[in-house]
Amino acid sequence: MTSMRNPVPTAARPAVADVAGEPAVRVTGLGHSYPGQPRPVLHDVSFTAADGELLTIVGPSGTGKSTLLRCLAGLLRPDQGEVCVLGEPVCGVPAGLSMVFQDYSRSLFPWMRVGRNVEFPLRATGVPAAERRERTAESLAAVGLEDARRKYPWQLSGGMQQRVAIARALACRPRILLMDEPFASVDAQTRADLEDLTLAVRDRFGMTILVVTHDIDESVYLSDRVIVLSRPPATVAEQVSVDLPAPRDQITTRSDPRFVHLRTDVAAHIRGDRAS
């Protein structure tokens, strides 16, 4: 995969007003239940994400991680609490936000070439043709797929298809990128490549990224801070700051004693072996 570590110009951001002193994302007292379930999935979840911060969200299986992300994206209206994105309460999908899902095979249109897949949300929002082409080329280059524009998704590997999905999200020039277990369906080497791509994308575009993952090592490797959810009804059990040096490297970082300590700390909080 093309290296992404070299400094490059930061892409233009969407015209979304900032509110002085506000974090990029603020979650306050969030709660949600599904009909027919005996207890809430989420209960009093509160945290913030600063501009440019990369957060990962982890927790026991079935703890509501994806539910939380859908509330942040405006795809699900919570029963209680509030989500604010870029200083505005979420009442629908916010401007300046994109989302990457786990199942790339369902998120891409197999009958459209890669370039058209990346352009699709831009067409839907009325972006002029010349700008669509420019954004598509820039986004595909950012994920190392500048030569794949004329191919169909089914002609690409799983990891390359997920990179197309990431490029499509980048083409919208989001301030905030949400990723719901985005690497769970690829092999270990491709997963490592996509983790490094995520870090490179954050460095290049300066966006806030929130990643839901079930992989503890991945959560530590990627993030500035790990949000640990408790068992349902889920609340924030712990927030673990990750002070590993940058740039991160799959071999050097993961062999750092501090990495081992942090992943053990996160695992203990998920298991409930430590007090919040």
N, C-alpha and C positions, 0 to 999 in steps of 0.2 A: 504494500500500500504506500502511496505517496506520503513522504514525511510532511508533517504539519507543524513542526516546531519552529520554523523560521518566522520572524516577525513580519506581519503583513498589515496593510492599512485596515482600520476598523470600518465596517460597513455602516452606512447611514441607518439611523434608527427611525422608527415610525413616529409620526407627529402625535405623540400622546403627552399631555401635560403632566409634569411631575408636581407632587405636593411636598413642600419643604418639610424635611425631617421624616417623611414617611418611608418605610421600607418598601421594597418592590412587591412583597407579598406579606399580608398580615392576616393571620387566622385567629379568631377570637371565639372561644366557647363553642366550638363546632360540635354538633350532635346530629346523628341520623339513625333512623330505624327503617327496616323494610317490613312491609305488611306480612303478617303471619309468623314473624320471628319473635321469640319470647323475650328478647332483650335487645337494646340498641347495639348497633355496630360501632358507632363512634359516640364518645361522651366527653364534652368539655375539652376538646382538642384546641390548644393554643400554641402558636409559635410565629416567628417572623423569618423572612429571608431578605437579606440586604441586596442592594443592587450589585450585580456581578458575582454573587455568592453561588456556590454549587452545594446543594443539600441533597443527601440521600435519605430515604424514608424506609425503615426496616421494621420488622416485627414478626411475631409468630404467624404461621399460616392461618388465613381466614380472619385476620385482625382488622381488615377494612382499609388496607393501604390503597388499593385501587379506588375504593369508594371515596377516600379522602382526595385523591388526585382528580376524580371526576367533579367533585365539589369545587375544587380550585379552578377547574377549566370551565365551569359554568354549565356542564353537561348534566348535573344533578343538583337539585335544590335541597339544601340541608334542612332538617326539621328545626334546628336551633343554631344560634350563633351567626357569625358573619365572616365572609372572606372579602378582603379588599386587595385589589391588584392595581398597582401604580396609583394608589391613593383613592381609587373609586370602588365602591361596593360592587360585588359581582352579581349581576342580574342577567345571565346569559353569557355567551362566550365573549370574554373581554377583548378589546382591541389590543394589539401588541403581544398576543399570546398564541403559541403554537403547541401542538401535542404530537408525540410519537408513540404509537402503540406497539405492543409486543408482537402481534401477528402481522408482519409485513405482507404476507401473501394475501391478506384480506384488505389491507389498507391501500394497495396499489391496484390500478386498473390494468388487467392483463392485455387488453386489446389496444392500449395506448403505449406508444413508445416512451422511453424514459423521459425525454425532454417534455413531452406533453403531460406526463404525470406530474412533473415538477411544476409546470406552468398552471396546472388545473385550478388551484385556489386563487391564483392571480387573475385568471380569466373570470372566475366567479365574482371577484370584487372589482372588476372593471379597470384593472391596470393596463395602460396602453401597450400595444404590441412590442414596440421597441424596448420598453422597460422590462417587459416580461422576458424577452430574449436575453437581455443583459443580466437580470437577476438569476435566470435559469443557468446561464453559463457560469456565473460567479459561484452559485451554490454547488453545482456539480464539481467545479474545480476544488471547492473547499473540502469536499469529501473524497477527492481523488478519482472522480468518475467523469472527467471532462471528455473522454473518448467514447462514452457509453450512451450518448444522447439519442442515437438513432436505433438503439436496441430495444427489445421488448423485455419487460421484467422477467418473463419465464426463461429468457436466455442468460440470466445472471444467477450467480450463486446466492444462497440465502443471505450471507453477509453483505453482498453488494446490493441486494434488494433493500436491506435495512438502511444502507447508506443512501439509497435513492429516497427512502421515506424521510430520512434526516435532511437531505437536500431540499425536499419539498417544504419541510417546516422552515428551513433557513430562508428560502425564497420569499417568505412572508415578512422577513426581517423582524422577527419578534424581539421584544425586550425580555420576554420570559419563555422558556422552553420547558415543557413538562414531558417526562419520559416514563412510560408505564412498563416496567420490566422489559426494556427494549432489546436485551441481548439474551433472553432466556431460551430462544429457539435456535441458537447457532452453536457451532462447535467451540471448543476452548480457545484455540488460536484466533479464530475470528472474533470471539468475545473480547480477547485482549486487545486486538486491533481496534475494535469499536470503542472500547473504554478510552484508549489513547486518542481516538478521533474526537470523542466527547470533550476531553480536556482541551484539545487543540481548538475545537469550535468555540468553547468558552473563552479561551485566550484571544482568539481572532475577533469575535464579534462582541465580546464584553457583556454577554447576556447573563441573566439569572437562570440557573437550571435546577430543577427539582427532579430527582430520579427515584422511582420506586423500584426496589430490588429485594430479592430474597437471599442474595449472596452477601454474606458478611464481609468477606475479603474485598469484594467489589465496592461495597459501601465505604470502606476505609480508604481504598485506593483512589476513588474518585473525588471524595467530598472535602469541603471545608468544615462541614458539620454533619453529624449523623443524628437524625431524629428517630428515636426508638419508641415505637408504639407498644403498649401493653396488650395483654389478651383482652378480647371483647368483654364488656364494652370498652373499646380502646380509648385510651388517653395517652398523653405524652409521658412515657415512663422516664426518659432521660434524653438529654441533648449532649452529645459527645463531640467536643471540638477536636479537629484533626490538624495537628501542627507539623505534619510531614513537609520536608522541603520540596520546592519546585525547581525545575520541572521533574515530574515523577516518571519513573521508569519501571517496567514490569519486573525486572530482576533486582535492581538496586533497591527500589522502594520496598518491595515485598520481603526483602531479606533484612531490612532495617529492624533492629530490636524494638524501636518505638512502634513500628507497624504491627509487630506481633503482640505488643502490649495492648494497642488500641483495639485490634480485632478480638482479643480475649475479653476486653472490657465491654465491647458492644455485645458479644455473645452472652456474657453473664447477665447483662440487662435484659436481653431478649428472653433468656431462661427464667428471669425473675430471681436470680441468685444474689442480686445486690439491691439495696434500697435505693429509691430514686433520690 
